[in-house]
Amino acid sequence: MVNGSNRKHSTLKRWLLTLSMIMLVFVLLNPAEGRYYGWLEREYGITLEEYDYMDGRTFVKDGKQMYETGHIRNALFFTIKDMEYYDMDYNELVYEISTVGILGTFFERN
Protein backbone atom coordinates (compact mmCIF):
# COMPACT_ATOMS: atom_id res chain seq x y z
CA MET A 1 0.00 0.00 0.00
CA VAL A 2 1.36 3.39 -1.02
CA ASN A 3 0.60 6.27 1.24
CA GLY A 4 -0.02 9.85 0.04
CA SER A 5 3.43 11.09 1.10
CA ASN A 6 5.31 8.66 -1.16
CA ARG A 7 3.05 9.51 -4.09
CA LYS A 8 3.83 13.25 -3.64
CA HIS A 9 7.57 12.56 -3.58
CA SER A 10 7.29 10.42 -6.70
CA THR A 11 5.42 13.17 -8.58
CA LEU A 12 7.94 15.78 -7.43
CA LYS A 13 10.84 13.59 -8.58
CA ARG A 14 9.23 13.19 -12.02
CA TRP A 15 8.73 16.94 -12.38
CA LEU A 16 12.33 17.64 -11.31
CA LEU A 17 13.65 15.03 -13.72
CA THR A 18 11.55 16.47 -16.57
CA LEU A 19 12.71 20.01 -15.77
CA SER A 20 16.33 18.85 -15.64
CA MET A 21 16.02 17.15 -19.03
CA ILE A 22 14.51 20.28 -20.60
CA MET A 23 17.30 22.43 -19.15
CA LEU A 24 19.91 19.98 -20.48
CA VAL A 25 18.41 20.20 -23.97
CA PHE A 26 18.59 24.01 -23.88
CA VAL A 27 22.21 23.93 -22.68
CA LEU A 28 23.27 21.42 -25.35
CA LEU A 29 21.49 23.35 -28.11
CA ASN A 30 22.91 26.78 -27.23
CA PRO A 31 24.31 27.70 -30.68
CA ALA A 32 28.04 28.08 -31.20
CA GLU A 33 29.76 31.02 -32.85
CA GLY A 34 30.14 29.17 -36.15
CA ARG A 35 26.38 28.88 -36.44
CA TYR A 36 26.08 32.65 -36.08
CA TYR A 37 28.40 33.24 -39.04
CA GLY A 38 26.45 30.72 -41.11
CA TRP A 39 23.21 32.51 -40.21
CA LEU A 40 24.81 35.88 -41.01
CA GLU A 41 25.81 34.65 -44.47
CA ARG A 42 22.34 33.23 -45.21
CA GLU A 43 20.38 36.25 -43.95
CA TYR A 44 22.63 39.16 -44.93
CA GLY A 45 25.13 37.77 -47.42
CA ILE A 46 28.02 38.76 -45.13
CA THR A 47 30.83 36.19 -45.30
CA LEU A 48 33.57 35.71 -42.72
CA GLU A 49 36.74 36.13 -44.76
CA GLU A 50 39.54 35.64 -42.26
CA TYR A 51 40.49 35.91 -38.63
CA ASP A 52 43.69 37.60 -37.55
CA TYR A 53 44.64 37.73 -33.87
CA MET A 54 45.85 41.33 -34.12
CA ASP A 55 43.21 42.76 -36.46
CA GLY A 56 40.20 40.63 -35.58
CA ARG A 57 37.70 39.26 -38.06
CA THR A 58 37.33 40.52 -41.60
CA PHE A 59 34.03 40.14 -43.47
CA VAL A 60 33.07 40.58 -47.10
CA LYS A 61 29.79 41.57 -48.73
CA ASP A 62 29.51 42.46 -52.41
CA GLY A 63 33.30 42.76 -52.66
CA LYS A 64 33.58 45.29 -49.81
CA GLN A 65 35.47 44.45 -46.66
CA MET A 66 33.94 45.05 -43.24
CA TYR A 67 34.87 44.56 -39.61
CA GLU A 68 32.63 43.90 -36.61
CA THR A 69 32.32 45.34 -33.14
CA GLY A 70 29.71 44.66 -30.52
CA HIS A 71 28.65 42.78 -27.44
CA ILE A 72 28.06 39.09 -26.84
CA ARG A 73 26.17 37.84 -23.79
CA ASN A 74 26.38 34.10 -23.50
CA ALA A 75 24.00 32.73 -20.90
CA LEU A 76 23.67 29.07 -20.09
CA PHE A 77 20.54 28.58 -22.22
CA PHE A 78 20.90 31.24 -24.94
CA THR A 79 23.28 33.74 -26.55
CA ILE A 80 22.55 37.39 -27.30
CA LYS A 81 24.67 39.20 -29.89
CA ASP A 82 24.49 42.92 -30.62
CA MET A 83 26.92 43.46 -33.49
CA GLU A 84 27.79 46.38 -35.74
CA TYR A 85 29.49 46.00 -39.11
CA TYR A 86 31.60 48.85 -40.45
CA ASP A 87 33.04 49.49 -43.91
CA MET A 88 36.84 49.09 -43.78
CA ASP A 89 37.56 51.87 -46.26
CA TYR A 90 35.27 54.62 -44.98
CA ASN A 91 34.76 53.47 -41.36
CA GLU A 92 30.98 53.89 -41.79
CA LEU A 93 28.32 51.81 -40.08
CA VAL A 94 26.81 49.44 -42.65
CA TYR A 95 24.72 47.05 -40.51
CA GLU A 96 23.54 46.92 -36.93
CA ILE A 97 22.32 43.40 -36.15
CA SER A 98 20.81 42.16 -32.88
CA THR A 99 20.16 38.44 -32.48
CA VAL A 100 19.29 35.83 -29.92
CA GLY A 101 20.57 32.28 -30.30
CA ILE A 102 18.50 29.49 -28.82
CA LEU A 103 17.80 25.85 -29.68
CA GLY A 104 20.65 25.64 -32.18
CA THR A 105 19.88 28.68 -34.34
CA PHE A 106 19.80 32.47 -34.30
CA PHE A 107 16.82 34.79 -34.59
CA GLU A 108 16.86 38.49 -35.27
CA ARG A 109 15.44 40.65 -32.53
CA ASN A 110 14.45 44.30 -32.53
Secondary structure, DSSP 8 states (H G I E B T S, - for coil): ---HHHHHHHHHHHHHHHHHHHHHHHHHTS--HHHHHHHHHHHH--EEEEEETTTEEEEEETTEEEEEEEEEEE-SS-EEEEEEEEETTT--EEEEEEEEEETTEEEE--
